[in-house]
Amino acid sequence: EKKNMKVTVAVSVVLCVVLALAVIYTEAAQPSDKLQIGVLVRPKECTRKSGVGDKLTVHYEGKLLDGSVFDSSLERDTFEFTVGRGQVIQGWDRGLLGMCVGEKRKLTIPPALGYGAQGSPPKIPANSHLVFTVELFGIN
């Protein structure tokens, strides 16, 4: 009877581990519906942070979740826009607030804060999550 108990416990432990891994894998495979902001480079000094109404000068690269690049300013001039005024997708208007010159961020943007159900054909399919790497060069 002790042997049966040990087998039952061992099987239970294995099943729990398999179930936990399945839950973790499922959650990792499903992109979040929330804006995710990661700081890749943080400058040593920050005398001013970006806010609504500031004109920002940035370089960026935009990718789909599969890693394919759909747009990049890296081989062009920097890009300028006024933050918080609807000149760019909502993920940028929200994700680039409080940023310092010299800072580099990774924004993972859900469809609702990107191009939504319509996408931006031909490069951005409907309901796409977007991943941007953005470096701030100036605040005016």
C-alpha positions, 0 to 999 in steps of 0.5 A, spaced: 500 500 500 505 504 501 508 503 494 501 505 491 501 511 495 508 513 492 506 512 485 499 516 486 503 522 489 509 521 484 503 521 478 500 527 482 506 531 482 507 530 475 500 532 473 501 538 477 508 540 473 505 539 466 498 543 468 503 549 471 507 549 464 501 548 460 498 555 463 505 558 463 506 557 456 498 559 454 499 565 457 506 567 454 503 565 447 497 570 448 500 577 447 497 582 452 491 587 451 495 592 455 501 597 453 507 594 455 513 599 456 520 596 457 526 601 458 532 598 454 537 604 455 536 609 461 541 615 461 545 617 467 542 624 467 535 626 466 533 634 466 527 633 463 521 628 462 517 628 456 509 630 457 503 632 453 504 637 448 512 636 447 515 636 440 519 629 441 524 627 436 525 620 435 528 614 431 524 608 431 523 601 429 516 597 428 516 590 428 510 585 428 510 579 433 513 575 428 519 579 428 518 582 421 520 590 420 514 594 418 517 601 418 523 604 421 526 611 421 533 608 422 535 609 415 531 616 414 531 622 418 529 622 425 521 623 426 518 629 430 511 629 433 507 632 438 506 627 444 499 626 446 495 630 440 493 624 436 498 625 431 501 618 432 498 611 435 495 611 442 500 606 444 506 612 442 502 617 445 501 613 452 508 609 452 513 615 450 510 620 456 515 621 462 521 619 457 528 622 458 533 624 452 537 619 451 532 613 453 531 607 449 524 604 450 521 597 447 513 598 447 509 592 446 502 595 443 496 591 443 491 592 437 486 597 440 492 602 441 495 601 435 491 600 428 486 596 431 481 591 426 483 595 420 490 594 421 494 598 416 495 594 409 499 592 406 504 591 412 500 591 418 495 586 418 488 587 422 488 586 430 496 586 430 500 587 436 506 592 435 513 592 438 517 598 437 524 600 439 524 608 440 530 612 442 528 619 444 533 624 441 530 631 443 524 634 447 522 641 445 
